[in-house]
Amino acid sequence: MPKRIKKSAISARARHHDSTETRAAILKAAERIYAECGLAGARTEAIAAAAGVNKALL
């Protein structure tokens, strides 16, 4: 079984880098979903799925 890495073991710089990429992915996905569906049709579920993140992260 693979060894699990504790979140505290991941450096702050690595977490920041990941969060920057995640934020960019969310914004890109949201822009595309809003362009396709409009303000009334855009759903957080679709944005999260397109960005590859959990809906709660939004």
TORFI-267159 format. One line per 5 residues: their letters; for each residue x, y, z of N, C-alpha, C. Coordinates in nm, 2 decimals, padded with zeros to 4 digits, m for minus. Layout:
<mikes>
a = X:Y:Z:X:Y:Z:X:Y:Z  ...
</mikes>
This chain:
<mikes>
mpkri = 00.09:m00.12:00.00:00.00:00.00:00.00:00.09:00.12:00.00  00.06:00.23:m00.08:00.14:00.34:m00.09:00.14:00.42:00.04  00.25:00.48:00.07:00.25:00.57:00.19:00.18:00.70:00.17  00.10:00.74:00.27:00.02:00.86:00.25:00.11:00.98:00.30  00.10:01.09:00.23:00.18:01.21:00.27:00.09:01.30:00.35
kksai = 00.14:01.34:00.47:00.06:01.43:00.55:00.06:01.57:00.48  m00.06:01.64:00.48:m00.07:01.77:00.42:00.03:01.86:00.48  00.06:01.85:00.61:00.16:01.94:00.67:00.30:01.92:00.62  00.32:01.80:00.56:00.45:01.77:00.50:00.47:01.84:00.37  00.37:01.88:00.30:00.38:01.95:00.18:00.41:02.10:00.21
sarar = 00.51:02.15:00.14:00.56:02.28:00.17:00.45:02.39:00.13  00.46:02.50:00.20:00.37:02.61:00.17:00.38:02.66:00.03  00.50:02.66:m00.02:00.52:02.70:m00.16:00.45:02.61:m00.26  00.45:02.48:m00.23:00.38:02.38:m00.32:00.23:02.40:m00.31  00.18:02.42:m00.19:00.04:02.45:m00.18:00.00:02.58:m00.25
hhdst = 00.08:02.68:m00.24:00.05:02.81:m00.31:00.05:02.79:m00.46  00.15:02.71:m00.51:00.15:02.69:m00.65:00.03:02.61:m00.70  m00.01:02.51:m00.62:m00.13:02.44:m00.66:m00.25:02.52:m00.65  m00.26:02.61:m00.55:m00.38:02.69:m00.54:m00.39:02.79:m00.65  m00.27:02.84:m00.70:m00.27:02.94:m00.81:m00.32:02.87:m00.94
etraa = m00.28:02.75:m00.96:m00.32:02.67:m01.08:m00.47:02.64:m01.07  m00.52:02.60:m00.95:m00.66:02.56:m00.93:m00.74:02.69:m00.95  m00.70:02.80:m00.90:m00.78:02.92:m00.91:m00.79:02.96:m01.06  m00.68:02.95:m01.14:m00.68:02.97:m01.28:m00.78:02.88:m01.35  m00.78:02.75:m01.31:m00.86:02.65:m01.38:m01.01:02.68:m01.35
ilkaa = m01.04:02.72:m01.23:m01.18:02.76:m01.19:m01.23:02.88:m01.27  m01.14:02.98:m01.28:m01.18:03.10:m01.35:m01.20:03.07:m01.50  m01.11:02.99:m01.56:m01.12:02.96:m01.70:m01.25:02.88:m01.73  m01.28:02.78:m01.64:m01.40:02.70:m01.65:m01.52:02.79:m01.64  m01.52:02.88:m01.54:m01.64:02.96:m01.51:m01.66:03.05:m01.63
eriya = m01.56:03.11:m01.69:m01.57:03.20:m01.81:m01.64:03.12:m01.92  m01.59:03.00:m01.94:m01.65:02.92:m02.05:m01.79:02.88:m02.03  m01.82:02.84:m01.91:m01.96:02.80:m01.87:m02.05:02.91:m01.88  m02.01:03.03:m01.83:m02.10:03.15:m01.84:m02.12:03.19:m01.99  m02.02:03.18:m02.07:m02.03:03.22:m02.21:m02.12:03.12:m02.28
ecgla = m02.12:02.99:m02.25:m02.20:02.89:m02.31:m02.35:02.90:m02.26  m02.37:02.92:m02.13:m02.50:02.90:m02.07:m02.56:03.03:m02.03  m02.49:03.13:m02.02:m02.54:03.26:m01.97:m02.55:03.26:m01.82  m02.58:03.38:m01.77:m02.59:03.40:m01.62:m02.69:03.31:m01.56  m02.81:03.30:m01.62:m02.92:03.22:m01.56:m02.89:03.07:m01.57
garte = m02.81:03.02:m01.67:m02.79:02.88:m01.70:m02.67:02.82:m01.64  m02.57:02.90:m01.60:m02.45:02.85:m01.54:m02.48:02.79:m01.40  m02.42:02.67:m01.38:m02.43:02.60:m01.25:m02.30:02.58:m01.19  m02.29:02.58:m01.06:m02.17:02.56:m00.99:m02.12:02.42:m01.01  m02.21:02.32:m01.03:m02.17:02.18:m01.05:m02.10:02.17:m01.18
aiaaa = m02.14:02.24:m01.29:m02.08:02.24:m01.42:m01.94:02.31:m01.41  m01.93:02.42:m01.34:m01.80:02.49:m01.33:m01.70:02.40:m01.26  m01.74:02.34:m01.15:m01.65:02.26:m01.07:m01.61:02.14:m01.15  m01.70:02.07:m01.22:m01.67:01.96:m01.30:m01.57:02.00:m01.42  m01.59:02.11:m01.48:m01.51:02.15:m01.59:m01.37:02.19:m01.54
agvnk = m01.36:02.24:m01.41:m01.23:02.28:m01.36:m01.16:02.16:m01.29  m01.23:02.05:m01.27:m01.18:01.93:m01.21:m01.16:01.95:m01.06  m01.25:02.02:m00.99:m01.24:02.04:m00.85:m01.37:02.00:m00.78  m01.37:02.00:m00.65:m01.49:01.97:m00.57:m01.58:02.10:m00.57  m01.71:02.08:m00.58:m01.80:02.20:m00.58:m01.78:02.28:m00.45
all = m01.75:02.22:m00.34:m01.74:02.29:m00.22:m01.62:02.39:m00.22  m01.52:02.36:m00.31:m01.40:02.44:m00.32:m01.44:02.58:m00.38  m01.55:02.58:m00.46:m01.59:02.71:m00.52:m01.63:02.81:m00.42
</mikes>
